[in-house]
Every structure is written in structure tokens, then in C-alpha cells.
Amino acid sequence: MKIAIVNDMPLAVEALRRVLALRPEHHVVWVAENGAQAVQRCTELRPDLVLMDLLMPEMDGVEATRRIMAATPCAILLVTADMGANTARIFEAMGHGALDVVDAPAIGSGDPRAGAAPVLAKIEIIARLIGGRGRSDTGRARFAAAPGGGSPESLVAIGASAGGPAALATLLRGLPADFPAAVVIVQHVDEQFAAGMAHWLAQHSVLPVELAREGERPTPGKVLLAATNDHLRLVARERLAYTRAPQSYVYRPSVDVFFHSACALWRGEIVGVLLTGMGRDGANGLKALRDKGHHTIAQDQASSAVYGMPKAAVALDAAVDILPIEAIAAQLCNVLSTQTEPGGSP
């Protein structure tokens, strides 16, 4: 894997070089001291992966991520020494298309292989995404049929990955306080950032945004966000549960797993929404929702930071609507309003 390092601290660069030296398949192709240099170097030699620092002189990692993803898109892993203090910057960079974030490794702190493990694990996941080996056939997932009866409510099921935080903030900003459907979001993000992301998204939403709890039932008036690295899915009585299986999926939590479970077990109407992201997670699940008669929406290419997941859905003819992110909230309101009007969809 061709890897670039962007960091203004020589010790940090050396620590990353030592980490990468533990895996002979990884090669450092260039090093940049700030974001401006990184943008230029990407135009000269685009790497498979950029290890991007956040705080640098001249141009920080957030702006560098934005410019690289706009001009020479490639996989970007944020590497920072203080993730807790940089939460806002992390979500901003992820909104521009950064895939993930990891603590910066340190030199001379215990077993070097143990210290390198978190970085190498993140790189391995990204390598599988880039190589197209990040998914099994999620279409094989099977769930028990939902029981009938009762007065079913509507569910908006949303999936997102790279670029998702900014897209989700835009979408939630457009939903009114009396939005009539339950909302569940599956975003590819490490569980240590899930609580921070829920808090960050809540600042952009009049609806409360909370982490989805085991056994909770989605209800209108609240947005639930997948909270762990395990898959979120619906189980009996439309309750939420977390499961490690299927363990082979590199997408954790998997959008497809949630979409398929909702398709099988939610008794009311579902609107499936697939936003920006690398790979194809969620495409098969969105197709299953459309095939069952539910309304489905994919984000368009122009407004996607990474046009991977929605592109895969469009290729499967899984999306009823293909819309810019700014138009999706209004369309959700229109669709749900039509369904609740006399003569509307059941």
C-alpha cells in the first residue's frame, strides 16, 4: 500500500515510519510538513492512503482533507495526539471525506508492536475497503417476518460513511420538530466517537439525537445513532439490538445489516436513505427496501464527499430519488406527508 504521511513534527513522522515498517506491504511514498504541501504532493503522486495530522502550520488537516478530496480524492486516516480535544475538527474532517481517526503512536512507550497495533488495524480496514474486499453478500441476511397488528409508525433509516457527519448535519437541520417518523442512523464511526458525534449532531437538529440503546424501540420525535462497533439491527417487537455477527464485515456497524432487518421486521412504512461513503455498504439493503415497496433516496454525486455507497445503490436501481443533500430533508417531509394523507400510501 502506498502511504503518505502529513505531519509537522519529526518525532511523529518517525513514529509512523516505524509503525509502517512492521508491515512490508506498506511503503511511505512521501512526507509533507503541512496541509498545503500535502495538497500539492497529492497532485504529483496520489497515494493509496494519507495519514493526516490535524494541527499544522500554514494549512491544517481539516482544510487539507477538503482540498484533497475535492481535487485528488484518496483514502485519508486522521492521526492525532489528542482525539478528545479535537473532536470538532475530527467531525469536520470526516465531513469532508476522511474515513477514520486513530491516536498517534508514540516512540519509546512500551512494546512497539502493541503501540503500533491500533494504527495498523485501521490501515488494514481501509486496505480492505480500497481493495473491494470489505463486504460479504449482505443480501443473504435473513430475518423473521414481522408480526401484524397495531398501528404502525414510519421509520427513516439512514446510512452514511465517509463524508457522513457533514451530510447528516445538513439533513437533520432540515427536519422540523414535529417530524412524524422515527429516525435511526448507522454511520461508520469508531464507537469511542459515537457519543461525541451524537452530541455534535444534536447541535444541528431541533430533534434530540441520542445513542441507540439495546432493547430500545425507535419512536417519532427522536433521532437514534448506532453506538458501537457491533452491528445495529431490529429484532422482535421492533426493538434494537447489537450483534457482532456477521464478524467478517469490514463495515462496522453495517448499514446493510440494519436496512435488511428493518425491511423484514418494521411493520410500518420505511424511507431508506443512503448518503456519502466509500465502498458499497447499504446498496443491497436499499435495494431490498425498494423491492418491498418502500421509498428510497440516494445522495447525488455532486453533493457527496465520497460517491461510493450511493453510486453502488444507483447502479442497482435501488433509489427512487437521487438528490443533493440539501434537498433530502424536504423530500422526507413530502413523502411522509403524502403517506399520512387520506388516499396516500399505507
N, C-alpha and C positions, 0 to 999 in steps of 0.2 A: 504494500500500500504506500503510495506517495503522500508523505505528510509534511505540511509546513507548520512552523512554529512562529507565533506572533507574540512577542513579549519584550519589554524594555529592560528586564532585569537579567543580567548574565547568569546569576545563580539559578533562576527559574528555568532559563533555557537549558542549562546544563542538566538540571534535574530531569527535564523532559527528554533530553537526549539519552540519558541513562535508562529511563523507563523504556523508550523505544528500542534501545539496543538489546533488550531482553527478548525481543521477537525479531528474528532475522527477516521476516517477510515485510517489515516496516522500514521505510527509508526516509530520512529527512532530506527534502529536495531544496528547501531554502528556509532562511530565518529572517524575519522582519522585526525592527525595533519599535514600530508603532503602526497604527492602523493605516496611515497614508501609504507607507511603504508596502504594506500587505496588499492594499488595493492594486498598486502598480505591479507588484510581483505576480499577482494572480492573472493579470493580463498577459504577462510574459510566459508564465508556466503555471497552468492551472493544476493544483494538486488534487488528490482524491479527498483529502481531509485537511482542514485548518484547525490547529489548536490555538484558540484565540483568547488572549488575556482581555480583561475588561477595562482596567485603568491604565492608560498610557498617555504620554505627552503627544501633542500635535493632533492626533485623532484617536479617540477611544475605541474599544471593541464594539460598542453598540453601533456607532456610525460606520465603522469598517465593515461590520456584518451587513448593514443595509446596502452599502455600495457594492460589495462583492456579490450579494445575492441578486442585485439588480443588473450587474454587468457581466459577471463571470460566475454564475451560481455553482457552488460546490458544497459538500458537507462541512459544517462548522460545529466544533465542540468547544464550548466555553470552558476555560480553565482559570479558576480564580482562587486566591488565597483566603478569601473571606466571603463565603457564599451568603451568610446571614446578613452581612452589612450591605450586600449588593443585590438584594432581591429585586428591587425595582428595575435596575439595569439588566438583570438576567431576563426578566419577563419581556422587557423592551427588545432585547437582542433576539430572544426566541420569537417574538412577534415579527421580526424581520427575516426569520428563517433559520436561525441557529437550532440545531437538533437537540442538544442536551447540554448539561453542565456537570463539572466534576471538580472536586477540591484539587488544588495544585499539589503535586508531590513535593516532598522536602528531601534534601540531601542530609545524610548522616543521622537519620532518626529511626533507629532500629533496623529490622530486617528490610533490605531494599526491595526484595520481591513482594513482601506484604504491602509496603508503601506504594508500589507500582500497580498492584492488583486493581484498584478502582479505576484508574485511567485505562489500563489495558482492557478491562471488561467493557467499558463504554466504547472503546475503539472497536472491539470485536462485534458489538451490537451494530455499530454503524457500518462496519465492513459487510455484515450480512445484509443490511438494508441496501447498500450500494450494489452488492452482488446479486440481488434479487432472490436471496435465499431466506428471506425473513418471514415467510409465511408457509403454512400448510394449507390444504384445501379447506378453508373455513366453511365452504358450502356443505361439508359433511356433518357439521354440527347438527344435532337433532335434539329437540326439546319436546316435552309432553304438551299436548294440546291444552289450551286454557279452558277452564270450566265456564259455562254460561251463567246467565242470571245477573241481577243487579243492574245498576245504571252506570255504564262505562264512561270513563273520562278520557280526554285526549292526552296524548303524550308527544312531546317533541324530543326526539332522540338525536343528539348532535355528536359527531366525531371530528376530531382535529388532531394535527400533529405539528410539524414544523411550520411556524408562522401562526399557529393557533391562538396564542394569547391575545395578540392584537385583533385578530379576526373575531374572536369571541367577545372581546370588549366592545367592538363595533356593533355586533349583533345584539348583545344584551342591552346596550344603550338604547336601542330602538324598541324594546318591548315595554308596554305600559304596565302600570301597577296592577291593573285588573286583567292581565293576560290570562286567558281561560284554560290553559293547558299546563300539565306538569312538564318540567324540563329536566332532562338528565344529560350531562356532558361527559364524554370519555375523551380526555386529552392525553396524548403521550407525554407524560412528565414524571420524573422520579418522585416517589412518594414523599421524600423529605421536603419537596417544594409544594406539595398539594395544598397544605393548609395556607401557605403564603399566597398561592395562586387564587384560592377561594376568596381570601381577604382582598386581594388586588382586584379581582373581577367585581366584587361587591361594590367597589368604589365607582364602577362604571354602570351600575344597574340599580333601578328602583326596586327590583325584586331581590330578596335576600339570596345570597349564594352561600351554600353550606357543603361540607363534605358529606357524601353519601354514607350512611351508616348501615351496618349489617342488619338485615331484617326490616329496614325502613321501606315504606311504600311511597313512591312518588306521588305528590299531590299538587294541584294548581296553587300558584302563589309563591312557589319556592323553586330555586334552581339548585340541583344536586350535582356535585362534581365527584368523579371517581377518585378515591382517596389513597389507593395503594398500588403496588406493582403487580398485584394479582388482578385477574380479570373480573370486571363487574358484570353481573348478569341478573336477569329476573328469574325468580323461582316461583314456587306455588304461592297462590293468593297475591300475585303481583308484588312480591317482596323482593328487595335487593339482597344480593349475596356476593361474596368474593370467593373466587376459586383459583387455585394455582394451575389447574388443567384448562386447556392444553399447555403443557410446560414447554413445548417446542416452539411456541410463537415468540418471535423476537419483539413483536409489538405487544407491549405490556403497559397498561391494560389494553386489550384488543377491542377496537371498535366493532369489528365483525362479530365477535362473541356477544357483545351487548345487543347489536342490531338483530341477530338471529334469535336470541332469547326473547326480545321484545316482540318480534314478529310472531313467535309461537304462543306467547303467554299473555300479552296485553290484550284485554277484551275490547277496549275502545279503539278509536282512530289513532293512528300514529302518523306523524310527519317526520321523516328521516332527513337529516341534514348532514352533508359531508363537506368539510372545509379543507383548507390548505394542508398539505403534508407530503412528506416523502414516502414513496412506496405505493401500496395499493390496499392497505388495511381499510376496511369499511365498504369497499366497492361491491363485494359479493353480498354483504348484508344489506346494502341499499337496494341492490337488485332484487333480493328476496322480498323486501318491503314493497317495492313497486309491483312485483308479480302478484302479490296478495291484494293489490288494490289500494295501497296506501300512497299518499302524496310524498314525493321525494324531491330534494333540492341538492344540487351540487354547486359549489362556488366556481365562478368562471376563472379562466386563465389570467386575465388582466389584473384581477384583484388578489390573486393567490401569491403568497411569498414563494411557495414551492408547489408547482402544479403537478403533483404525483397522484395522490389519492383521488381527488375529484376527476382527474383525467382518466384514471382507470375506471371510475364509475361511468363516465360519459361513454367510454369505449364499449361498456357492457349494455348501454342504453338503460342504465339504472336510474337516471334522473329525469323526472318530469320537467323540472325547471333548472336552467343553468343561469345563475345570477351573480352579479357583483355583490360583494359582501355588504355594501351599503343598502342593498335592496331586499336582503333576505328577511329582516325583521318585519318589514311591511307586508311581504308576501305571506309570512306565517300568520300574521293577523288576518289577512284576507282569506286565506284557506280555512282557518279555524272559524271565522265568522260565517263563511258560506256553509260549513258543515253543521253549524248550530241553528241556522235559519230554517224555517219551515220549507220543506222540499229539498233541503240540502242533502249532502252525503250522510249516510248513517254513521 
